[in-house]
């Protein structure tokens, strides 16, 4: 059960880091909404508003927190925000 709403902004289907973020959220049973900035103009605008750029993906939005890119440190912080133990955090 997620403590904060989680949104994942991605770019198309050819993004390995986006795939890693998606897999991590799924593997940790964190409910999220995914938005492809190529197909969703409001998601693109949110990306620009949050990051100042239309090219930084993936972006994981957890509540009011914005995480640009995806790595183990970001994964750990997402788990903390969601009230999960981060001891077993692994990203691919």
KALIN-V452797 format. One record per backbone hydrogen bond with DSSP energy under -1.0 kcal/mol. CO is the residue of the C=O (numbers start at 1). NH is the residue of the N-H. Records with the same first field share a line. If there is no record, write none. Layout:
CO->NH  NH
This chain:
5->63
6->33
7->61
8->35
9->59
10->37
15->19
16->20
17->21
18->22
19->23
20->24
21->25
22->26
23->27
24->28
25->30
26->29
33->8
35->10
36->39  40
40->44
41->45
42->46
43->47
44->48
45->49
46->50
47->51
48->52
58->69
59->9
60->67
61->7
62->65
65->62
67->60
71->75
72->76
73->77
74->78
75->79
76->80
77->81
78->82
79->84
80->83
86->89
